[in-house]
Amino acid sequence: MRMSVEQALNQRGSVAIYPARVATGEQPGRMANRAIFQPRRRSINFRTMALLNILNYPDKRLHKVAKPVEKVDDRIRKLVADMAETMYAAPGVGLAATQVDVHERVIVIDVSDTHEELRAFINPEIIWSSDERKIHEEGCLSVPGIYDNVERAEKVRVRALNEKGETYELDCDGLLAVCIQHEMDHLMGKVFVEYLSPLKQTRIKSKMKKLAHAM
């Protein structure tokens, strides 16, 4: 996901992170609240990172549905590191593996100004979303130069694996909630412009094809 100027000037939202609930049903309680004020630093090794090619809409590969990751191993950790470096270089605040032609359920996101809150979402699933919905302006690294309004749930809870293979759950709102929903659409083979009118989609396809031919 690419951030517009308007988004950069607005509040980026809050986050509460905690391990997935155990079988006893114990509530996260204070641990979740405390985590809001503890940004997570990068913990991924970038020494062997590489920039990946980002697919541009309307490339048909963007419509492939990603498969679950079977095992979080060094290959997946290398993919996460390369995706993060590619996202930062673009620059963007989120990237799905689908966008770099790897069709596995992997997302990286960092909506911070300092690039010190990188999170990996492996096999993510939205397990709760608020009834309240909000319209945000969105952009996408696969659709450069295009921004438009999309309505999404205002708050979501996500369950995923991190780069260590540990399960966690995340409550979020604001830009982080938008970004998670945007990137998870990519894993399902959907690009944000598909929420727009057929006329807008046709115009965007034409513009992107002209851009590709000019390069």
C-alpha contacts under 8 A as a table, 3 or more apart, distances in Angstrom:
res1	aa1	res2	aa2	distance
1	M	92	G	5.75
1	M	93	V	5.68
1	M	94	G	4.66
1	M	95	L	6.02
1	M	138	E	7.53
1	M	139	G	5.94
1	M	140	C	4.30
1	M	141	L	5.60
1	M	179	C	6.51
1	M	182	H	7.02
1	M	183	E	6.97
2	R	91	P	7.12
2	R	92	G	4.48
2	R	93	V	5.96
2	R	94	G	7.12
2	R	138	E	7.16
2	R	139	G	4.77
2	R	140	C	4.67
2	R	141	L	5.54
3	M	7	Q	5.97
3	M	8	A	6.55
3	M	92	G	6.40
3	M	93	V	6.68
3	M	138	E	6.76
3	M	139	G	6.00
3	M	140	C	7.82
4	S	7	Q	5.23
4	S	8	A	6.34
4	S	137	E	7.24
4	S	138	E	6.92
4	S	139	G	6.59
4	S	147	Y	7.29
5	V	8	A	5.06
5	V	9	L	6.46
6	E	9	L	5.33
6	E	10	N	6.46
6	E	137	E	7.92
7	Q	10	N	5.14
7	Q	11	Q	7.68
7	Q	12	R	7.71
7	Q	137	E	7.47
7	Q	175	L	7.52
8	A	11	Q	7.87
8	A	12	R	7.93
11	Q	174	G	7.07
11	Q	175	L	7.59
12	R	111	V	6.95
12	R	112	S	7.78
12	R	174	G	5.38
12	R	175	L	4.81
12	R	176	L	6.59
13	G	172	C	6.96
13	G	173	D	5.13
13	G	174	G	3.94
13	G	175	L	5.76
13	G	176	L	6.26
13	G	177	A	7.85
14	S	36	I	6.74
14	S	172	C	5.68
14	S	173	D	5.86
14	S	174	G	6.93
14	S	176	L	7.70
15	V	35	A	7.77
15	V	36	I	5.41
15	V	170	L	6.90
15	V	171	D	5.64
15	V	172	C	4.54
15	V	173	D	7.02
15	V	176	L	7.90
16	A	32	A	5.13
16	A	33	N	6.26
16	A	34	R	7.91
16	A	35	A	5.60
16	A	36	I	4.91
16	A	170	L	5.78
16	A	171	D	5.11
16	A	172	C	6.55
17	I	32	A	5.69
17	I	35	A	6.00
17	I	36	I	7.29
17	I	168	Y	7.20
17	I	169	E	5.98
17	I	170	L	4.60
17	I	171	D	6.46
18	Y	28	P	6.71
18	Y	31	M	6.84
18	Y	32	A	5.64
18	Y	35	A	7.51
18	Y	168	Y	5.91
18	Y	169	E	5.74
18	Y	170	L	6.69
19	P	167	T	6.44
19	P	168	Y	4.32
19	P	169	E	5.99
20	A	159	R	7.42
20	A	167	T	6.03
20	A	168	Y	4.71
20	A	169	E	5.35
21	R	24	T	7.88
21	R	25	G	6.06
21	R	26	E	6.27
21	R	27	Q	6.92
21	R	28	P	7.29
22	V	25	G	5.75
22	V	26	E	6.45
23	A	26	E	7.73
28	P	31	M	5.75
28	P	32	A	5.63
29	G	32	A	5.87
29	G	33	N	6.96
30	R	33	N	5.09
30	R	34	R	6.00
31	M	34	R	5.19
31	M	35	A	6.20
32	A	35	A	5.24
32	A	36	I	6.86
33	N	36	I	5.54
33	N	37	F	7.80
34	R	37	F	5.93
34	R	38	Q	7.07
35	A	38	Q	4.99
35	A	39	P	7.52
36	I	39	P	7.27
39	P	116	E	7.70
39	P	117	E	5.97
40	R	116	E	7.01
40	R	117	E	5.04
40	R	118	L	7.15
40	R	119	R	7.87
41	R	116	E	5.01
41	R	117	E	5.23
41	R	118	L	6.81
42	R	116	E	5.71
42	R	117	E	6.24
42	R	118	L	5.60
42	R	119	R	7.83
44	I	77	R	7.56
44	I	80	V	7.99
44	I	81	A	6.29
44	I	163	E	7.79
45	N	48	T	7.55
45	N	81	A	6.79
46	F	49	M	5.07
46	F	81	A	5.88
46	F	82	D	7.78
46	F	85	E	7.90
48	T	78	K	7.89
49	M	78	K	7.23
49	M	81	A	5.92
49	M	82	D	4.98
49	M	85	E	6.86
50	A	82	D	5.12
50	A	85	E	7.02
50	A	86	T	7.49
51	L	82	D	6.03
51	L	83	M	7.42
51	L	85	E	6.33
51	L	86	T	4.92
52	L	82	D	6.77
52	L	83	M	6.94
52	L	86	T	5.91
52	L	100	V	6.30
53	N	100	V	5.75
54	I	99	Q	5.50
54	I	100	V	4.84
54	I	101	D	7.67
54	I	141	L	7.38
54	I	142	S	6.46
55	L	59	D	6.61
55	L	61	R	7.80
55	L	62	L	7.15
55	L	99	Q	5.37
55	L	100	V	5.99
55	L	101	D	6.98
55	L	142	S	5.77
56	N	59	D	5.84
56	N	99	Q	7.92
56	N	141	L	7.75
56	N	142	S	4.34
56	N	143	V	5.92
56	N	144	P	7.91
56	N	208	M	7.71
57	Y	60	K	7.80
57	Y	62	L	7.13
57	Y	142	S	5.68
57	Y	143	V	5.67
57	Y	191	V	7.94
57	Y	205	K	7.19
57	Y	208	M	6.79
58	P	62	L	7.44
58	P	205	K	6.20
58	P	208	M	7.37
58	P	209	K	7.82
59	D	62	L	5.83
59	D	63	H	7.90
60	K	63	H	5.56
60	K	64	K	7.49
61	R	64	K	5.50
61	R	98	T	7.69
61	R	101	D	6.81
62	L	98	T	6.18
62	L	99	Q	6.34
62	L	101	D	7.64
62	L	186	H	7.12
62	L	189	G	5.65
62	L	190	K	7.20
62	L	191	V	7.46
63	H	186	H	7.72
63	H	188	M	7.35
63	H	189	G	3.72
63	H	190	K	5.96
63	H	191	V	7.89
64	K	98	T	7.47
64	K	103	H	7.04
64	K	187	L	7.76
64	K	188	M	7.09
64	K	189	G	4.91
65	V	103	H	6.89
65	V	187	L	5.77
65	V	188	M	4.70
65	V	189	G	4.97
66	A	98	T	6.79
66	A	102	V	7.98
66	A	103	H	4.36
66	A	104	E	4.58
66	A	105	R	5.46
66	A	187	L	5.10
66	A	188	M	6.36
66	A	189	G	7.46
67	K	103	H	6.20
67	K	104	E	4.67
67	K	105	R	5.83
68	P	104	E	5.69
68	P	105	R	5.19
68	P	123	N	5.69
69	V	72	V	7.00
69	V	104	E	5.88
69	V	105	R	6.07
69	V	106	V	7.72
69	V	122	I	7.10
69	V	123	N	6.31
71	K	165	G	7.88
72	V	75	R	7.72
72	V	76	I	5.71
72	V	77	R	7.18
72	V	163	E	6.80
72	V	164	K	6.95
72	V	165	G	5.41
73	D	76	I	5.41
73	D	77	R	6.29
74	D	77	R	4.93
74	D	78	K	5.98
75	R	78	K	5.15
75	R	79	L	6.24
76	I	79	L	4.90
76	I	80	V	6.17
76	I	163	E	7.64
77	R	80	V	5.03
77	R	81	A	6.24
77	R	163	E	5.89
78	K	81	A	5.09
78	K	82	D	6.13
79	L	82	D	5.14
79	L	83	M	5.98
80	V	83	M	5.11
80	V	84	A	6.07
80	V	106	V	7.56
80	V	107	I	7.76
80	V	108	V	6.83
80	V	120	A	6.85
80	V	163	E	7.57
81	A	84	A	5.16
81	A	85	E	6.28
82	D	85	E	5.21
82	D	86	T	6.11
83	M	86	T	5.02
83	M	87	M	6.03
83	M	95	L	6.87
83	M	96	A	7.95
83	M	97	A	7.35
83	M	100	V	7.90
83	M	108	V	6.90
84	A	87	M	5.04
84	A	88	Y	6.20
84	A	95	L	7.63
84	A	108	V	6.16
84	A	109	I	7.79
84	A	118	L	7.79
85	E	88	Y	5.22
85	E	89	A	6.11
86	T	89	A	5.16
86	T	90	A	6.12
86	T	91	P	7.86
87	M	90	A	5.31
87	M	91	P	5.68
87	M	92	G	5.20
87	M	93	V	6.69
87	M	94	G	6.46
87	M	95	L	6.05
88	Y	91	P	4.78
88	Y	92	G	5.86
88	Y	93	V	7.32
88	Y	115	H	7.97
89	A	92	G	7.59
90	A	141	L	7.27
92	G	95	L	7.56
92	G	141	L	6.82
93	V	109	I	5.65
93	V	110	D	5.17
93	V	111	V	5.20
93	V	179	C	7.60
94	G	107	I	7.31
94	G	108	V	5.66
94	G	109	I	4.25
94	G	110	D	6.39
94	G	111	V	7.68
94	G	179	C	6.45
94	G	180	I	7.92
94	G	183	E	6.83
95	L	99	Q	6.95
95	L	107	I	5.83
95	L	108	V	5.49
95	L	109	I	6.59
95	L	141	L	7.77
95	L	183	E	6.43
96	A	99	Q	5.57
96	A	100	V	7.44
96	A	105	R	7.83
96	A	106	V	6.05
96	A	107	I	4.46
96	A	108	V	6.58
96	A	183	E	5.56
96	A	184	M	7.47
96	A	186	H	6.34
96	A	187	L	6.78
97	A	100	V	5.40
97	A	101	D	6.52
97	A	102	V	5.08
97	A	103	H	6.16
97	A	104	E	6.36
97	A	105	R	6.85
97	A	106	V	5.44
97	A	107	I	6.18
97	A	187	L	7.53
98	T	101	D	5.04
98	T	102	V	5.20
98	T	103	H	5.03
98	T	104	E	7.05
98	T	186	H	6.28
98	T	187	L	6.06
98	T	189	G	7.71
99	Q	102	V	7.34
99	Q	142	S	6.80
99	Q	186	H	7.37
103	H	187	L	7.57
104	E	187	L	7.59
105	R	122	I	5.86
105	R	123	N	4.95
105	R	124	P	7.05
105	R	187	L	6.13
106	V	120	A	7.28
106	V	121	F	5.78
106	V	122	I	4.58
106	V	123	N	6.27
106	V	124	P	7.58
106	V	187	L	7.96
107	I	120	A	5.84
107	I	121	F	4.98
107	I	122	I	6.43
107	I	183	E	6.77
107	I	184	M	7.71
108	V	118	L	6.99
108	V	119	R	5.70
108	V	120	A	4.64
108	V	121	F	6.18
109	I	118	L	5.80
109	I	119	R	5.42
109	I	120	A	6.69
109	I	179	C	7.52
109	I	180	I	7.71
110	D	115	H	6.34
110	D	116	E	7.57
110	D	117	E	5.51
110	D	118	L	4.59
110	D	119	R	6.38
111	V	115	H	7.55
111	V	117	E	7.38
111	V	175	L	7.25
111	V	176	L	6.51
112	S	115	H	5.52
112	S	116	E	6.80
112	S	117	E	6.13
114	T	117	E	7.74
115	H	118	L	6.73
119	R	162	N	7.52
120	A	161	L	7.68
120	A	162	N	5.43
120	A	163	E	6.19
121	F	124	P	5.61
121	F	160	A	5.43
121	F	161	L	5.90
121	F	162	N	5.82
121	F	163	E	7.88
122	I	160	A	5.49
122	I	161	L	4.83
122	I	162	N	6.11
122	I	163	E	7.43
123	N	160	A	5.56
123	N	161	L	6.42
124	P	158	V	6.53
124	P	159	R	5.64
124	P	160	A	4.26
124	P	161	L	7.11
124	P	184	M	7.67
125	E	158	V	5.58
125	E	159	R	5.43
125	E	160	A	6.48
126	I	129	S	7.19
126	I	156	V	6.79
126	I	157	R	5.81
126	I	158	V	4.46
126	I	159	R	6.44
127	I	156	V	7.73
127	I	157	R	5.78
127	I	158	V	5.77
127	I	159	R	6.71
128	W	156	V	5.62
128	W	157	R	5.07
128	W	158	V	7.24
129	S	153	A	6.13
129	S	154	E	7.72
129	S	155	K	5.77
129	S	156	V	4.27
129	S	157	R	6.33
130	S	133	R	7.27
130	S	153	A	5.79
130	S	154	E	6.26
130	S	155	K	5.29
130	S	156	V	6.30
131	D	153	A	6.76
131	D	154	E	7.88
132	E	153	A	6.04
132	E	154	E	5.71
132	E	155	K	7.68
133	R	151	E	6.52
133	R	152	R	5.41
133	R	153	A	4.31
133	R	154	E	4.84
134	K	151	E	5.44
134	K	152	R	5.70
134	K	153	A	6.31
134	K	154	E	5.48
135	I	149	N	6.12
135	I	150	V	5.41
135	I	151	E	4.19
135	I	152	R	6.45
136	H	149	N	5.36
136	H	150	V	5.64
136	H	151	E	6.45
136	H	152	R	7.86
136	H	178	V	7.68
137	E	147	Y	6.35
137	E	148	D	5.12
137	E	149	N	4.21
137	E	150	V	6.30
138	E	147	Y	5.40
138	E	148	D	5.57
138	E	149	N	6.07
138	E	150	V	6.74
138	E	192	F	7.75
139	G	143	V	7.17
139	G	144	P	7.46
139	G	145	G	7.58
139	G	146	I	5.93
139	G	147	Y	4.62
139	G	148	D	6.91
139	G	192	F	7.96
140	C	143	V	5.11
140	C	144	P	6.27
140	C	146	I	7.37
140	C	147	Y	7.75
140	C	192	F	7.59
141	L	144	P	5.54
143	V	146	I	5.98
143	V	208	M	7.43
146	I	204	I	7.76
148	D	193	V	7.84
150	V	192	F	7.61
150	V	195	Y	6.76
150	V	196	L	7.79
152	R	178	V	6.93
152	R	181	Q	7.67
153	A	156	V	6.87
153	A	177	A	7.81
153	A	178	V	7.85
154	E	173	D	5.97
154	E	174	G	6.85
154	E	177	A	6.85
154	E	178	V	7.65
155	K	171	D	7.45
155	K	172	C	5.82
155	K	173	D	4.52
155	K	174	G	7.39
155	K	177	A	5.92
156	V	171	D	5.99
156	V	172	C	5.81
156	V	173	D	6.68
156	V	177	A	6.10
157	R	169	E	6.80
157	R	170	L	5.40
157	R	171	D	4.45
157	R	172	C	6.49
158	V	169	E	5.46
158	V	170	L	5.13
158	V	171	D	6.65
159	R	167	T	7.07
159	R	168	Y	5.74
159	R	169	E	4.33
159	R	170	L	6.47
160	A	167	T	5.65
160	A	168	Y	5.73
160	A	169	E	6.49
161	L	164	K	7.54
161	L	165	G	5.25
161	L	166	E	5.11
161	L	167	T	4.42
161	L	168	Y	6.21
162	N	165	G	5.31
162	N	166	E	5.45
162	N	167	T	6.60
162	N	168	Y	7.36
163	E	166	E	7.42
172	C	176	L	6.24
172	C	177	A	5.43
173	D	176	L	5.88
173	D	177	A	4.59
173	D	178	V	7.49
174	G	177	A	5.51
174	G	178	V	6.53
175	L	178	V	5.01
175	L	179	C	5.99
176	L	179	C	5.06
176	L	180	I	6.16
177	A	180	I	5.29
177	A	181	Q	6.34
178	V	181	Q	5.35
178	V	182	H	6.05
179	C	182	H	4.98
179	C	183	E	6.08
180	I	183	E	5.29
180	I	184	M	6.04
181	Q	184	M	5.14
181	Q	185	D	6.22
182	H	185	D	5.29
182	H	186	H	6.87
182	H	191	V	7.93
182	H	192	F	6.77
183	E	186	H	5.12
183	E	187	L	6.81
184	M	187	L	5.09
184	M	188	M	6.66
185	D	188	M	5.11
185	D	189	G	6.42
185	D	190	K	5.05
185	D	191	V	6.61
185	D	192	F	7.61
186	H	189	G	4.93
186	H	190	K	4.99
186	H	191	V	5.92
187	L	190	K	7.34
190	K	194	E	6.98
191	V	194	E	5.80
192	F	195	Y	5.82
192	F	196	L	7.79
193	V	196	L	5.34
193	V	201	Q	6.33
194	E	197	S	7.63
194	E	201	Q	6.76
196	L	200	K	6.24
196	L	201	Q	6.44
197	S	200	K	5.28
197	S	201	Q	6.27
198	P	201	Q	5.01
198	P	202	T	6.15
199	L	202	T	5.21
199	L	203	R	6.36
200	K	203	R	5.11
200	K	204	I	6.11
201	Q	204	I	5.11
201	Q	205	K	6.10
202	T	205	K	5.17
202	T	206	S	6.23
203	R	206	S	5.15
203	R	207	K	6.18
204	I	207	K	5.03
204	I	208	M	6.08
205	K	208	M	5.17
205	K	209	K	6.11
206	S	209	K	5.22
206	S	210	K	6.25
207	K	210	K	5.21
207	K	211	L	6.19
208	M	211	L	4.94
208	M	212	A	6.17
209	K	212	A	5.06
209	K	213	H	6.29
210	K	213	H	5.17
210	K	214	A	6.20
211	L	214	A	5.13
211	L	215	M	6.49
212	A	215	M	5.40
